[in-house]
Amino acid sequence: MENSVDLTHSHYYLNRELSVLEFTSRVLAQATDEGVPLLERLNYLCISCSNLDEFYEVRVASLLKMQKLNPSLVGSDGMTFQEQLDKISQKVHALVTEQYVVLNDVLIPCLKAENVRFLRRNEWTPTQREWLLTFFEQELMPILTPVGLDSAHPFPRILNKSLNFIVSLTGKDAFGRNSGRAVLQAPRSLPRIVQLPKGFANEGEYDFVFLSSIIHAFVNELFQGMRVKGCHQFRVTRNSDFFVDDEEIDDLLRAVEGELAMRNYGDEVRLEIDSNCPTETIAFLMARFGMPADRLFLVDGPVNLSRIQEIYGLIDRPELKFLPFKPSTPPQLQRNKNFFDSIRKQDILLHHPYESFSPVIEFLRQAAADPDVLAIKQTLYRTGPDSPVVDALVKAARAGKEVTVVIELRARFDEGANIKLASRLQDAAVHVVYGVVGYKTHAKMCLVLRREGNVLCNYVHLGTGNYHPKTARLYTDYGLFSANKELGDDVRRVFVQLTSLGQVSKLNKLLQSPFTLHKGLLAKIEREIVHAQKGKPARIIIKVNALVEEEIIRALYRASMAGVEVKLIVRGICCLKPGIKDVSDTIEVRSIIGRFLEHTRVYVFANEGHTEVYAASADLMHRNMFRRVEICFPIENKKLQERILHDLEGYLKDTAQAWLLQSDGSYTRVVSDAEHYFQVQAELLHTHTAG
């Protein structure tokens, strides 16, 4: 049967971009889930909007660029760039319509019932209007810069995703000329939502007014002697995925700095306008930005919904938010204050956010202070501002340790932060390198070299997620502490490769991209196929954020055709089609959307009863396999293996937050009765957290 099926045929692949949009739909569905606390539902709405922002900034921008270069090229799914853009437009327009329906018809009424209100202009009382006018005159007006449009005042450069207003005017300006239009940009430093003081709120203390409503109400104050006929919001999304020519640059830092400065002014890829805007003004803006109708969005509300998230921190209503929790610390690290003693005795696994990220920071702090520690080597991809990880590395360097940090300057949307981070570390005499030109360093690893007697011992921390304390409370990730000599030698060799660019001799335990990871995973899938063909039990469980790479997909199809049970837990993009008769009958693909962003990458192979469990920094995408430096590390301790397998079985039986992928690319939410209700994230919170 296998030989008669052409597994390269487009029939067997889902489109990557449409799969991204399916994920955004699943996120948006959380905003209507009455089992989710109300302010968290509002957050999910905002997240779905920010996801679409990035989708246009990066993915649509990339499609448009590739279409110009090779319009007839088709992907593995058989679609041309134009066909993809057409389907994207159709899907996104429906998504955006749904977002504003959820906001206006679902969430705002629910919030109003809880005395959290967004006041429209026609709802302002005279005293509220007076307070808002004073706010406008004192806080807004001094920093606003209206630009009247004429030959001496051309249309201003519009910043990416900034809030702007197109203003229609009549009457003569100060120089006796007939005025027509003006553009007003709201500075990014201004909040997009203003909370009325307690004494001015009608019911309770949580009355809010959109900044756009305030500007609409008082915009005439900016145009003395003229009459404002109309004032309408608009927002432009631009290409934000900059390009650095690896063949031409001789200084990566300067190249990234140069491209970063231009990010706010890339090519226009989307235009959002207030739906009440007159047709002639819409046409004017479309012509100004060269925007076709398929990338124009007329919206019924604020053009920047993601900024509504600002109210989450302003509202002290615990009952409208997820219950707080306290991450636990593994007992081995609680009992023994010396982390090196604990790690030397046995491997230790952390599962964030259920278990605290603090041990990772403490590990680095102890290494910085320990006189027996000679060197620390660390990769950094995203760390967040004021990072305690960076603080520990700086202290280690100042204490005389040899500290080497591999920083990925091209971590998308964190480039500027990473440039500042590099400068701070270099000021502390840390050896800073920027990884390998042409290959993003996405591996998450830390190596501490400690002298114990006459022996130099390796202690490692390897993870599936970034060294970022904030996201460690929001994303699910695994982290492994180990003193295993072979594993430590592998990590040391990878660091030497990243700094010296020399070749690495064969690694003992790690799989590494762009060298052995792809081939290694294919070999392990093929081994399961052989076992199934011999009538032996065969099973594969993979949990990743994305599954795109075609060779891996074809290998999984072959596994299914051989009878291997394949369970895939894929949070976001999945280009594999499950449930195709005689091709993917034994493959199930599910996505978990819950309180925490699923971020762990785990690969499990039954291996004829000798189960292999790997965790990794890599998803199953072309970039992770071939254009990044990634590591995939084994979990060899049997108790830790069993723990991860138990976690995975929980994901596979979730009936509360699971969605099943259908062969047409759509997702169906798993529905169960009360008797069979199971929510894996809630169970992990209950099992691992301190309360």
C-alpha positions, 0 to 999 in steps of 0.5 A, a space after each residue: 500500500 505504501 508504495 502506491 501512495 505519493 506522500 509528496 502530493 499536496 492532498 496530504 498537507 495543510 497550509 501553514 498560514 491557514 493553520 496559524 489562523 485556526 490557532 487564533 480562532 481557538 484563542 478567540 474561542 476562549 473569550 466566549 468560554 463562560 468557564 473562564 474568568 471574565 477579565 481573562 476572557 478579555 485578555 484572550 480577545 486581546 491576545 487574538 488581536 496581537 496574534 493577527 498583528 504579528 501574522 500580518 507583520 511577518 507572515 503576510 509581509 513574507 508572502 507578499 515579498 515572495 509573490 513578487 519574487 516568484 508568483 508561480 511558486 507553489 508550496 507543499 499544499 499546492 497553493 500559490 501565494 495569491 491563493 494563500 492571500 485570498 484565503 487569508 483575507 477571507 478567513 481574517 475578515 471573518 475573524 476580525 468581524 467575530 472579534 468585534 462581535 465578541 467585544 461589543 455584544 459579549 464582553 462589554 455587556 458582561 463587564 457592565 454587569 460587573 460594574 466595569 464600564 467603557 463609557 461612550 461619548 453619549 453616556 458622559 455626564 456633564 461633570 464627566 465631560 468637564 473632567 475629560 475636557 480638562 484631561 484633554 487640555 492638560 494631558 493630551 493637547 500639549 503633546 499632540 501634533 496635528 498635521 494639516 495636509 497641503 503642499 508644504 505639509 505632506 502626509 506624515 510617515 505613519 508609525 507601524 500599528 500607531 493610533 491615528 486620526 484622519 480629520 476632515 475640515 471646513 473653513 479657512 485656516 490661519 492663513 486664509 486658505 481653505 482647509 481640507 484634511 489633517 492627520 493626528 497621531 496619538 503618541 505611543 506613550 499615551 494610555 489607550 484607556 483612561 480611568 475616571 477618578 472615583 468621584 466621577 464614576 457613575 456606578 462603582 470605581 471602574 469606569 473607563 473611556 477610550 483615548 480615541 473617544 476623548 480625542 473625537 470629543 475635543 479634536 475641534 480644540 486643535 483646529 481653532 477657526 475651522 470646523 471639524 466635519 469628521 474624525 476617524 481612527 485608522 491604523 497601518 500595519 507594516 512589514 516588521 520582519 527585517 532582513 540581514 544579508 548574512 553573506 555581506 555583513 561583517 558586523 552583525 550587531 551594527 547590521 541588526 541595529 540598522 535594520 531595527 531602526 527601519 522596522 517602524 517604516 516597512 512596507 504597508 501590509 494592512 489598513 484598519 479604519 473606523 467603519 463609520 468613516 465616509 467612503 471618500 475618506 476611506 478611498 483617500 487612505 487606501 490610495 495613500 497607502 496603496 492598500 487593496 481592498 482585501 487588506 482593508 478592515 473596517 472595524 466597529 470599535 477601537 482599531 487597536 483592541 490589544 491595548 484594552 489589556 491595559 485595564 487588567 492591571 487597573 482592576 482589583 477584582 480577584 474573582 474576575 481573574 484566574 486564581 493565584 498560585 504559588 509554584 513549588 520547588 522540588 524537595 531535593 532543592 529545598 532540603 539541600 541548600 547547595 544545589 551542586 550537591 543535589 544535582 550531583 546525586 540525581 537529575 532534577 526536572 522542573 516543570 514550569 509554571 507549576 514549579 518555580 523558575 527560581 531554582 534556575 536563578 539560584 543555580 546561577 547565583 550559587 555558581 557566581 558566588 562559589 569559589 570552586 566554580 571556574 566558568 559559566 557558559 550560557 545561551 540567551 534568546 529572550 530574557 526580559 528587562 531587569 533579568 535576574 539571570 543577567 544579574 547573576 552572570 554579571 556578578 559571576 564575571 565581576 567575581 573573576 569567573 570566566 563567563 561566556 554568553 551566546 546572545 541571539 540578536 535576531 530574536 524577533 521583536 526582542 532585538 533591541 532588548 538583546 542589543 542593550 543586554 549585550 552591551 551590559 554584559 560586555 561592560 562587565 567583562 563577559 565574553 559575548 558572542 552573537 551565535 552563528 551568522 545564518 543560524 539563529 541560536 535557539 538552544 536553551 542551555 547553561 553550563 557551569 564548570 566546577 573544580 571538585 578535588 582534582 576533577 573539573 565537573 560539568 553541571 548543566 541546565 537544559 530547557 525547552 523555554 527561554 531564561 525568562 522569569 516572567 514567561 516561566 509563569 505563563 508558559 509550560 516548559 521543562 528544565 533539566 538539571 544534570 551532572 551527567 558527564 557525557 551530557 556535560 561534555 556534549 554541552 561544552 562541545 556545542 558551546 565551543 562550536 558556537 564560539 570557535 565555529 569549529 566542527 563538533 566531534 560526535 555527540 554522546 547524548 544530544 541531538 543538535 540542529 542543523 546537524 543530527 536532530 532531523 536525521 535522528 528523529 527520522 531514524 527513531 520514527 523509522 525504528 518504530 515502523 520496523 517494530 510495527 511491521 514485525 508485529 511488536 508494540 510501536 508508539 510515538 508521542 510528540 508534543 510541540 508548538 508546530 509541525 510543518 517539516 515535510 520529511 517528518 510528516 511523511 515519516 509519520 504517515 509511513 508510521 501510521 500506514 505501518 500501524 504505529 500509534 501516533 499521538 501528536 499534541 501540537 499547540 499551533 501550526 500543524 500541516 499534517 492531515 490526520 484521519 486520512 483512510 489508509 494513510 493517517 488512520 492511527 494519527 491523532 492531533 490535538 491542541 490544548 488552549 488553556 490558562 498557560 501557553 503550551 510550550 514544552 517540546 517532547 519526543 517519546 518513542 516506545 522503542 520495543 519497551 525501552 522507552 526513549 524520552 527527549 525534551 527539546 528547544 526545537 519544534 518540527 519546522 524547517 527553520 528549527 531543523 536546518 536554520 537554527 542551532 537547537 538541542 534535543 536532550 534525553 531524559 534518562 532517569 526512569 522516575 523523570 521519564 515516568 513523570 513526563 509520560 504521566 503528564 503527556 497522558 493527561 494531555 491526551 485525555 483532556 476533555 476541557 481545553 482540547 481541540 482535535 484537528 480534522 483532515 480538512 484543517 478545521 478543529 473540533 472542540 472536545 466536549 464531555 459530560 461532567 463525569 468525564 471532565 478532565 482539565 490537564 492544566 488544572 490537574 498539574 496545578 493541583 499536583 505540583 504547585 504549593 497552593 
